[in-house]
Amino acid sequence: MSSLTPIRFADYDPKALSGMTGRVAVLVTPEGSMDQAARTANRLSKGAIARLIESDGFKKVKSGQVVSITWPAGMQAEALDVLVLSRKLTPVEARKAGAKLASVAAGKPLTVMVGNMNKAADLTLGIALRGYEFESHKTATDEAPRAEVTIASKVPSDLEATCAPLLAVAEGVHMTRDLVNEPANVLTTTEFARRIDEMKAIGLEVEILEEADLEKLGMRTLLSVGQGSDSPSKVAVMQWNGGAKDAAPLALVGKGVVFDTGGISLKPAGGMEDMTMDMGGAGVVAGTMKALALRKAKANVVGLVGLVENMPSGNAIRPGDVVKSMKGDTVEIINTDAEGRLVLCDVLWYAQERFKPAAVIDLATLTGAIIIGLGHENAGVFSNDDALCNAFLKSANAEGEGAWRMPLGKAYDDQLKSRIADMKNVGGRPAGSITAAQFLQRFIQDGVPWIHLDIAGVASVKSDTDFAPKGATGWGVMALNRLVSDKFEAE
């Protein structure tokens, strides 16, 4: 499991710059104004920062970018990183600047002279987010501990207190990335459940429902997905009760298909190795629950994840089979590769029956169609409640996590009509992500506010993002944490 970059908060002392080692970052505005530390570094380096500011190239440098001066004269540091920042920043801009510093530092010791910078906490969060590495399966060549980042502030104790809940969220993001990046021979359904169970240590109530429990509950659609695998299907239930005793919880539900071959409707070989990330929705739920517990959120939130593996075998579900859900509706299986909705529908119904939630949000790497529609910039957002949907979109925007609302409607729902059962599990190629959402909506009880997040395009990507190296992004943990804080947390 990865760990956050060690971050230490220290006094802001520009006089100590000459003796600092590793990399040292100072702040300069796009107009060329230097703060106290930058002026000191400029003097020590015999005017190097001033020459940079006066150069033609500096005119092209934008806020948030870093210009490095290697082995600056008069300093022991191996690099002087000049962070160009506007005085007025949004939280996301400050986080991107911190992420840029972390990327430039590349794991080497770094001291950031923030002084009394506005949004210093967000800059620190950006450093923590971008300082992620997933190397647990690489042969170790360097056993040295991870390099420390020092944040030098005029009031370090205050900044450390402000950063604490943000770094708790970063812990949740890192957990989600770890889960999504893990290969399927490591992250089996049993191992996933074990990692969730470990979170009892941070105050979560955790239950693991085994196949016998799921059979008694009537979760036949979920069990049908996993019946072709040797890995046992499970449902993990995580509760965080930090709000009022009788307040209905927010329910988060995640698809946890630890590997998806497509089942009998076998996927093409090309790209199948990426299906280790098909448990991305469950990963986001687990990471969010970790963040809420670590920061001791004053809210009641329950996270439920359906953990299965979709494999072809002599016991696997077949196209044409009819399966009864926990709700009691029957589903004609047209395509066994449309399995995520079969997992979610039972867990959604169970969550509502047991917890009577104030609202339900499900997350799933559900359809390739959402990638065709929205690419890798935005998750698809489907909802039956404008107020809840707008609150989530506001939270996602505030956290810099792309999300775009998609439509629902009767015409799409009609595509799911079956000749022999209550519904089919697919509605054909047209509007594939919408008909998948329509399928899930059939398992939302009357009056329950609901959001479905199709995160197939944003859970794992092929190139670096602002806040993560290529691979798992941890998308959704920050947005959901913000939604809980803004809409569900007690004063």
C-alpha positions as CSV (number, residue, x, y, z in Angstrom):
1,M,0.0,0.0,0.0
2,S,1.3,3.5,-0.8
3,S,1.7,6.2,1.8
4,L,1.5,9.9,1.7
5,T,4.7,11.9,1.1
6,P,5.9,12.8,4.6
7,I,5.0,16.4,5.2
8,R,6.5,18.6,8.0
9,F,5.4,22.1,9.0
10,A,8.2,24.4,10.0
11,D,8.8,28.1,10.8
12,Y,9.3,30.5,7.9
13,D,12.9,31.6,8.2
14,P,14.4,33.1,5.0
15,K,17.7,33.6,6.8
16,A,18.1,29.8,6.8
17,L,17.9,29.5,3.0
18,S,21.7,29.4,2.5
19,G,22.0,26.2,4.4
20,M,19.0,24.3,3.1
21,T,19.7,21.2,1.1
22,G,17.6,19.3,-1.5
23,R,15.2,21.5,-3.5
24,V,13.9,24.9,-2.2
25,A,10.9,26.6,-3.7
26,V,10.1,30.3,-3.4
27,L,7.2,32.4,-4.7
28,V,7.2,35.1,-7.4
29,T,4.2,36.7,-9.0
30,P,3.7,36.7,-12.8
31,E,4.5,40.5,-12.6
32,G,7.8,39.7,-11.0
33,S,7.2,40.6,-7.4
34,M,9.2,38.6,-4.9
35,D,8.2,37.8,-1.4
36,Q,10.7,37.8,1.5
37,A,12.1,34.4,0.8
38,A,12.5,35.0,-2.9
39,R,14.3,38.3,-2.2
40,T,16.7,36.5,0.1
41,A,17.2,33.7,-2.4
42,N,17.8,36.3,-5.1
43,R,20.5,37.9,-3.0
44,L,22.2,34.7,-2.1
45,S,22.2,33.6,-5.8
46,K,23.7,36.9,-6.9
47,G,20.6,38.1,-8.7
48,A,19.6,34.9,-10.4
49,I,15.9,35.3,-9.8
50,A,16.0,38.9,-10.9
51,R,17.7,37.9,-14.2
52,L,15.0,35.3,-14.7
53,I,12.3,37.9,-14.2
54,E,13.9,40.3,-16.6
55,S,14.4,37.7,-19.3
56,D,12.1,37.5,-22.4
57,G,11.2,33.9,-21.5
58,F,9.6,34.9,-18.1
59,K,6.9,36.8,-20.0
60,K,5.6,33.4,-21.3
61,V,5.6,31.8,-17.8
62,K,2.0,31.5,-16.5
63,S,0.8,31.3,-12.9
64,G,1.2,27.8,-11.5
65,Q,4.4,27.0,-13.5
66,V,7.8,26.3,-12.0
67,V,11.2,27.5,-13.3
68,S,14.1,25.7,-11.8
69,I,17.6,27.1,-11.2
70,T,20.0,24.2,-10.6
71,W,22.9,24.5,-8.1
72,P,22.2,28.2,-7.4
73,A,25.3,30.2,-6.3
74,G,25.4,31.0,-2.6
75,M,23.1,28.1,-1.6
76,Q,23.6,24.5,-0.7
77,A,20.4,23.5,-2.4
78,E,20.7,21.4,-5.5
79,A,17.9,23.4,-7.1
80,L,16.0,26.7,-6.5
81,D,12.4,26.2,-7.8
82,V,10.8,29.5,-8.6
83,L,7.0,29.0,-8.3
84,V,5.2,31.6,-10.2
85,L,1.8,32.3,-8.6
86,S,-0.8,35.0,-8.8
87,R,-1.8,36.5,-5.5
88,K,-5.5,35.6,-6.1
89,L,-5.9,31.9,-6.5
90,T,-8.7,29.4,-6.5
91,P,-8.2,26.3,-4.3
92,V,-7.9,24.2,-7.5
93,E,-5.2,26.5,-8.9
94,A,-3.3,26.3,-5.7
95,R,-3.5,22.5,-5.7
96,K,-2.3,22.4,-9.3
97,A,0.7,24.6,-8.3
98,G,1.5,22.2,-5.4
99,A,1.2,19.2,-7.7
100,K,3.6,20.9,-10.2
101,L,6.1,21.3,-7.4
102,A,5.8,17.7,-6.4
103,S,6.2,16.6,-10.1
104,V,9.4,18.7,-10.5
105,A,10.8,17.5,-7.2
106,A,10.3,13.9,-8.3
107,G,10.5,12.5,-4.8
108,K,13.6,14.4,-3.7
109,P,13.6,16.5,-0.4
110,L,11.7,19.7,-0.9
111,T,11.3,22.8,1.2
112,V,8.5,25.2,0.2
113,M,8.7,28.7,1.5
114,V,4.9,29.6,1.7
115,G,5.2,32.3,4.3
116,N,1.7,33.7,4.8
117,M,0.5,32.6,1.3
118,N,-3.2,32.5,0.8
119,K,-4.3,28.9,0.0
120,A,-1.1,27.4,1.4
121,A,-3.2,24.4,2.6
122,D,-4.5,23.7,-0.9
123,L,-0.9,23.9,-2.2
124,T,0.1,21.3,0.4
125,L,-2.8,19.1,-0.7
126,G,-1.6,19.3,-4.3
127,I,1.8,18.1,-3.2
128,A,0.3,15.2,-1.3
129,L,-1.9,14.2,-4.2
130,R,0.8,14.3,-6.9
131,G,3.4,12.6,-4.7
132,Y,1.7,9.3,-5.3
133,E,3.6,6.2,-6.4
134,F,2.4,2.6,-7.0
135,E,5.5,0.5,-7.0
136,S,4.7,-2.4,-4.7
137,H,5.2,-4.9,-7.5
138,K,8.5,-3.6,-8.7
139,T,11.7,-5.2,-7.6
140,A,13.2,-2.9,-5.0
141,T,16.4,-1.1,-6.0
142,D,16.4,1.6,-3.4
143,E,15.3,1.0,0.1
144,A,15.7,4.6,1.2
145,P,12.6,6.1,2.9
146,R,10.6,8.6,0.9
147,A,11.9,12.1,0.9
148,E,10.3,14.6,3.2
149,V,8.5,17.8,2.1
150,T,8.8,20.8,4.5
151,I,6.2,23.5,4.4
152,A,7.7,26.7,5.9
153,S,4.9,28.9,7.2
154,K,4.8,32.0,9.4
155,V,2.3,30.2,11.7
156,P,3.1,26.5,11.1
157,S,0.8,25.1,13.8
158,D,-2.2,26.9,12.3
159,L,-1.4,25.7,8.8
160,E,-0.9,22.1,10.0
161,A,-4.3,22.2,11.7
162,T,-5.9,23.5,8.5
163,C,-4.2,20.9,6.4
164,A,-5.2,17.9,8.6
165,P,-8.7,17.3,7.1
166,L,-7.3,17.9,3.6
167,L,-4.6,15.3,4.1
168,A,-7.2,12.9,5.4
169,V,-8.9,13.2,2.0
170,A,-5.6,12.7,0.3
171,E,-5.3,9.4,2.3
172,G,-8.6,8.3,0.9
173,V,-7.6,9.3,-2.7
174,H,-4.4,7.2,-2.3
175,M,-6.4,4.2,-1.1
176,T,-8.7,4.4,-4.1
177,R,-5.7,4.6,-6.4
178,D,-4.1,1.6,-4.8
179,L,-7.2,-0.5,-5.1
180,V,-7.7,0.4,-8.7
181,N,-4.1,-0.1,-9.7
182,E,-3.8,-3.5,-8.0
183,P,-3.7,-6.5,-10.4
184,A,-6.6,-9.0,-10.0
185,N,-4.4,-11.8,-8.8
186,V,-3.6,-9.7,-5.8
187,L,-6.9,-7.8,-5.3
188,T,-9.3,-10.8,-5.2
189,T,-12.7,-10.4,-3.7
190,T,-11.3,-11.8,-0.4
191,E,-8.4,-9.4,-0.4
192,F,-10.6,-6.4,-1.2
193,A,-12.9,-7.4,1.7
194,R,-9.9,-7.8,4.0
195,R,-8.6,-4.3,3.2
196,I,-12.0,-2.9,3.9
197,D,-12.2,-4.8,7.2
198,E,-8.9,-3.2,8.3
199,M,-10.7,0.1,8.4
200,K,-12.3,-0.9,11.6
201,A,-9.0,0.5,13.1
202,I,-10.0,4.0,12.1
203,G,-13.5,3.9,13.5
204,L,-15.6,2.4,10.7
205,E,-18.1,-0.3,11.5
206,V,-17.6,-3.0,8.9
207,E,-19.5,-6.1,8.0
208,I,-18.7,-8.6,5.3
209,L,-21.7,-10.5,3.9
210,E,-20.7,-13.8,2.4
211,E,-22.4,-15.9,-0.3
212,A,-24.6,-17.7,2.1
213,D,-25.8,-14.3,3.5
214,L,-26.4,-13.0,0.0
215,E,-28.4,-16.1,-1.0
216,K,-30.7,-15.6,2.1
217,L,-31.2,-12.0,1.1
218,G,-32.1,-13.0,-2.4
219,M,-29.3,-11.2,-4.2
220,R,-29.4,-13.5,-7.1
221,T,-28.4,-11.0,-9.8
222,L,-25.2,-10.1,-7.9
223,L,-24.5,-13.8,-7.3
224,S,-25.1,-14.7,-10.9
225,V,-22.3,-12.5,-12.0
226,G,-19.7,-14.2,-9.8
227,Q,-21.0,-17.8,-10.2
228,G,-18.5,-18.6,-12.9
229,S,-15.5,-17.6,-10.7
230,D,-13.6,-19.5,-8.0
231,S,-13.5,-16.2,-6.0
232,P,-16.4,-15.9,-3.6
233,S,-18.8,-13.0,-4.1
234,K,-19.2,-10.7,-1.2
235,V,-20.8,-7.4,-0.1
236,A,-18.9,-5.2,2.3
237,V,-20.8,-2.7,4.4
238,M,-19.0,0.3,6.0
239,Q,-20.8,2.6,8.4
240,W,-19.6,6.0,9.6
241,N,-21.9,7.4,12.3
242,G,-20.6,10.9,13.0
243,G,-23.8,12.8,12.7
244,A,-27.0,13.0,14.7
245,K,-28.1,9.7,16.2
246,D,-31.4,9.4,14.3
247,A,-30.4,11.2,11.1
248,A,-30.8,9.1,7.9
249,P,-27.5,8.3,6.3
250,L,-26.2,9.1,2.8
251,A,-25.7,5.7,1.1
252,L,-22.7,5.3,-1.3
253,V,-22.9,2.1,-3.4
254,G,-20.0,0.9,-5.5
255,K,-19.5,-1.7,-8.3
256,G,-16.6,-4.0,-7.3
257,V,-15.9,-6.3,-10.2
258,V,-12.3,-7.2,-9.4
259,F,-11.8,-8.5,-12.9
260,D,-14.2,-8.5,-15.9
261,T,-13.6,-11.0,-18.7
262,G,-17.1,-10.3,-20.0
263,G,-18.1,-13.8,-18.9
264,I,-19.6,-16.0,-21.7
265,S,-19.9,-12.7,-23.7
266,L,-16.1,-12.7,-23.7
267,K,-14.3,-9.4,-24.3
268,P,-11.7,-9.1,-27.0
269,A,-8.2,-9.9,-25.8
270,G,-6.8,-6.4,-26.7
271,G,-7.1,-4.2,-23.6
272,M,-8.6,-6.9,-21.4
273,E,-5.6,-6.4,-19.0
274,D,-7.2,-3.0,-18.1
275,M,-10.2,-4.7,-16.6
276,T,-8.4,-4.9,-13.3
277,M,-9.9,-1.4,-12.8
278,D,-13.5,-2.5,-13.1
279,M,-13.9,-2.3,-9.4
280,G,-13.3,1.5,-9.6
281,G,-16.7,2.4,-8.1
282,A,-16.1,0.3,-5.1
283,G,-12.6,1.7,-4.8
284,V,-14.0,5.3,-4.7
285,V,-16.6,4.3,-2.0
286,A,-13.9,2.7,0.2
287,G,-11.5,5.7,-0.2
288,T,-14.3,8.1,0.6
289,M,-15.3,6.2,3.7
290,K,-11.6,6.2,4.8
291,A,-11.4,10.0,4.3
292,L,-14.6,10.6,6.2
293,A,-13.4,8.5,9.1
294,L,-10.0,10.0,9.2
295,R,-11.3,13.6,9.3
296,K,-14.1,12.5,11.7
297,A,-16.9,13.9,9.5
298,K,-20.0,15.0,11.4
299,A,-22.3,13.0,9.2
300,N,-23.9,9.6,8.9
301,V,-22.7,7.8,5.8
302,V,-22.9,4.1,4.8
303,G,-20.8,2.6,2.0
304,L,-21.7,-0.6,0.4
305,V,-19.7,-2.4,-2.3
306,G,-20.6,-5.6,-4.2
307,L,-17.4,-7.6,-4.8
308,V,-17.5,-10.2,-7.6
309,E,-15.3,-11.6,-10.4
310,N,-16.9,-12.1,-13.8
311,M,-15.4,-15.2,-15.4
312,P,-16.4,-17.8,-18.0
313,S,-16.7,-21.4,-16.9
314,G,-19.1,-24.3,-16.9
315,N,-21.0,-22.7,-14.1
316,A,-21.1,-19.1,-15.6
317,I,-24.3,-17.3,-16.3
318,R,-25.4,-17.5,-20.0
319,P,-27.0,-15.1,-22.4
320,G,-30.7,-15.9,-22.4
321,D,-30.8,-16.8,-18.7
322,V,-33.4,-15.2,-16.5
323,V,-32.5,-14.2,-13.0
324,K,-34.6,-12.8,-10.1
325,S,-33.3,-9.7,-8.2
326,M,-33.5,-9.0,-4.5
327,K,-36.3,-6.6,-5.3
328,G,-38.2,-9.4,-7.0
329,D,-38.0,-8.2,-10.6
330,T,-36.8,-10.7,-13.2
331,V,-34.0,-9.8,-15.6
332,E,-33.3,-11.5,-18.9
333,I,-29.5,-11.6,-19.5
334,I,-28.8,-10.5,-23.0
335,N,-25.1,-9.8,-22.5
336,T,-23.0,-11.2,-19.6
337,D,-20.6,-8.3,-20.1
338,A,-23.3,-5.9,-18.9
339,E,-22.7,-7.3,-15.4
340,G,-22.1,-4.2,-13.3
341,R,-25.7,-3.2,-13.2
342,L,-26.6,-6.7,-12.0
343,V,-24.3,-6.2,-9.1
344,L,-25.4,-2.7,-8.3
345,C,-29.2,-3.4,-8.5
346,D,-29.2,-5.8,-5.6
347,V,-26.9,-3.7,-3.5
348,L,-28.9,-0.6,-4.2
349,W,-32.1,-2.4,-3.1
350,Y,-30.4,-3.8,0.0
351,A,-29.1,-0.3,1.0
352,Q,-32.5,1.2,0.8
353,E,-34.3,-1.6,2.6
354,R,-31.9,-1.7,5.4
355,F,-30.7,1.9,6.0
356,K,-33.6,4.0,4.7
357,P,-31.1,6.5,3.4
358,A,-31.6,10.3,2.9
359,A,-30.1,9.9,-0.6
360,V,-28.2,7.2,-2.6
361,I,-25.2,7.7,-4.9
362,D,-23.8,4.8,-6.9
363,L,-20.5,4.7,-8.7
364,A,-19.4,2.3,-11.4
365,T,-17.0,1.9,-14.3
366,L,-20.2,0.9,-16.1
367,T,-20.1,1.6,-19.8
368,G,-17.7,2.2,-22.6
369,A,-20.5,4.3,-24.1
370,I,-19.8,7.1,-21.5
371,I,-16.2,7.3,-22.8
372,I,-17.4,7.8,-26.3
373,G,-19.7,10.5,-25.1
374,L,-17.5,12.3,-22.6
375,G,-14.0,11.1,-23.1
376,H,-11.7,11.0,-20.1
377,E,-12.5,14.5,-18.8
378,N,-15.9,14.0,-17.2
379,A,-17.9,11.4,-15.4
380,G,-21.4,10.9,-16.5
381,V,-24.0,12.0,-13.9
382,F,-27.6,10.7,-14.0
383,S,-30.1,11.7,-11.3
384,N,-33.8,11.7,-10.4
385,D,-33.4,14.8,-8.1
386,D,-32.3,18.2,-9.4
387,A,-31.3,19.5,-6.0
388,L,-29.0,16.6,-5.1
389,C,-27.6,16.5,-8.6
390,N,-26.8,20.2,-8.6
391,A,-25.2,20.0,-5.2
392,F,-22.9,17.2,-6.5
393,L,-22.0,19.0,-9.7
394,K,-21.1,22.1,-7.6
395,S,-19.0,19.9,-5.3
396,A,-17.2,18.2,-8.2
397,N,-16.5,21.6,-9.9
398,A,-15.2,23.0,-6.6
399,E,-12.8,20.1,-6.3
400,G,-11.7,20.2,-10.0
401,E,-13.2,16.8,-10.8
402,G,-15.0,16.8,-14.1
403,A,-18.7,15.8,-14.1
404,W,-21.4,16.3,-16.7
405,R,-25.2,15.6,-16.3
406,M,-26.8,13.2,-18.7
407,P,-30.5,12.7,-19.5
408,L,-32.9,10.1,-18.4
409,G,-36.4,9.4,-19.9
410,K,-39.1,7.0,-20.7
411,A,-38.1,6.4,-24.3
412,Y,-34.7,5.2,-23.1
413,D,-36.4,3.0,-20.4
414,D,-38.6,1.4,-23.1
415,Q,-35.4,0.0,-24.7
416,L,-35.1,-2.4,-21.8
417,K,-38.4,-4.2,-22.4
418,S,-38.1,-8.0,-22.5
419,R,-40.3,-10.6,-24.1
420,I,-39.9,-13.2,-21.3
421,A,-38.9,-11.2,-18.2
422,D,-39.6,-7.9,-16.5
423,M,-36.6,-6.3,-18.2
424,K,-33.4,-7.0,-20.2
425,N,-30.0,-6.1,-18.8
426,V,-29.1,-4.1,-21.9
427,G,-31.0,-1.8,-24.3
428,G,-28.9,-2.1,-27.4
429,R,-26.1,0.1,-28.7
430,P,-28.0,3.5,-28.9
431,A,-27.6,5.5,-25.7
432,G,-25.9,2.6,-23.9
433,S,-24.8,4.6,-20.8
434,I,-28.3,6.1,-20.5
435,T,-30.1,2.8,-20.7
436,A,-27.7,1.4,-18.1
437,A,-28.7,4.2,-15.8
438,Q,-32.4,3.6,-16.6
439,F,-31.9,0.0,-15.5
440,L,-30.5,1.1,-12.2
441,Q,-33.3,3.6,-11.7
442,R,-35.8,0.8,-11.6
443,F,-34.2,-0.3,-8.3
444,I,-34.6,3.1,-6.7
445,Q,-37.6,3.4,-4.4
446,D,-40.1,6.2,-4.8
447,G,-39.0,9.4,-3.2
448,V,-35.4,8.5,-2.7
449,P,-33.0,11.1,-4.2
450,W,-30.5,9.2,-6.3
451,I,-27.4,9.8,-8.4
452,H,-25.6,7.3,-10.7
453,L,-22.0,8.2,-11.6
454,D,-20.6,6.4,-14.6
455,I,-16.8,6.7,-14.0
456,A,-15.5,4.4,-16.8
457,G,-13.7,7.3,-18.4
458,V,-12.1,8.9,-15.4
459,A,-11.2,6.1,-12.9
460,S,-8.0,5.2,-14.7
461,V,-6.3,7.0,-17.6
462,K,-3.3,6.4,-19.9
463,S,-1.4,9.6,-19.3
464,D,-0.5,11.8,-16.3
465,T,-3.1,14.2,-14.9
466,D,-2.7,17.3,-12.9
467,F,-2.8,15.4,-9.7
468,A,-1.8,11.8,-10.5
469,P,0.6,9.8,-12.6
470,K,-0.9,7.7,-15.3
471,G,-3.2,4.9,-14.0
472,A,-5.7,5.2,-11.3
473,T,-6.8,8.8,-10.6
474,G,-8.9,8.5,-7.4
475,W,-11.6,10.6,-9.1
476,G,-14.6,11.1,-6.9
477,V,-13.2,10.9,-3.4
478,M,-12.8,14.7,-3.2
479,A,-16.1,15.5,-4.8
480,L,-18.0,13.1,-2.5
481,N,-16.2,14.3,0.6
482,R,-17.1,17.9,-0.4
483,L,-20.7,16.9,-1.0
484,V,-20.9,15.3,2.5
485,S,-19.3,18.4,4.0
486,D,-21.6,20.9,2.3
487,K,-24.9,19.0,2.3
488,F,-25.0,16.2,4.9
489,E,-22.6,17.3,7.7
490,A,-24.1,18.6,11.0
491,E,-23.0,22.0,12.2
